[in-house]
Amino acid sequence: MSQVQHSLDLSAVSRLLQSAKTSLQDKQANQTNEVPKQAWVPKIPHLLGSASNLPSYFQQKNVPSVKKEELVSNAPSYLDDDSSMEEPTTLNPHVPAPGISKKKKPAKDTAGGDWFDMPATELTDSVKRDIQLLKMRNVLDPKRHYRRENAKQMPKYFQTGTVIEGPQDYFSGRITNRERQSTITDELVHSTERRDYFKKKYLEIQKSKMSGRKGQYKKLKERRKPSYLK
């Protein structure tokens, strides 16, 4: 009986030692795998669901590589052959976009905002004649007197138009369709009354210029001759 009890005590002690040994091994393994509490662990942000299809940053598949053998074997042929070397084409960095020009548009020649941007009128021969007649309007009508102006200086900004008679104007004050012309010069030339007046003034001017000269003296002598000597 005593031998059986002694054998049981030995088996129990061996089991206890074995369990202690395994627990000690498990504890040591856990300590080696356990991360220390004071160590800093970076927080990796969670990716969105739409970004799961993107390739990984650490993926290294299909990485391009340089074949050194081909580069070294072909290098002397390119360096020795000067004809194969071509100058690199230089591109102009300041190429304007198509349809866009950097040229500034020329400013319009106008009289200014006070005159509603009146443009400069082209001076043609007919326009110049009309302006000269308007500057000499004191000669056209002897019953009216106007301020004297410089007939040689032409205005730069002006406009021409046609006077349209209103219903309040009487018939005698209007211009008939036969008398109406395209320019002022044409109206004066086609007017018989004006032509007679201009002829009269022309003769007066010629007479004043001929006074005191030899031609006028001869004419005076011819008038003073008696009738039987003529």
Residue pairs with C-beta under 8 A, 6 or more apart in sequence:
35 41
77 84
78 84
78 85
96 102
108 117
108 119
109 119
109 120
110 117
110 118
110 119
110 120
110 157
111 117
111 118
111 119
111 120
111 157
115 157
118 157
118 158
118 159
119 157
120 156
120 157
121 127
121 157
121 158
121 159
121 160
123 154
126 183
126 185
127 160
128 154
129 183
129 184
129 185
130 160
130 183
130 184
130 185
131 154
131 155
131 158
132 151
133 140
133 184
133 185
133 188
134 184
135 149
135 150
135 151
136 151
137 144
137 146
138 144
138 145
138 146
138 148
139 201
140 188
140 194
142 197
165 173
165 174
165 175
175 187
179 187
179 190
179 191
180 187
181 187
181 190
188 194
189 195
210 216
222 230
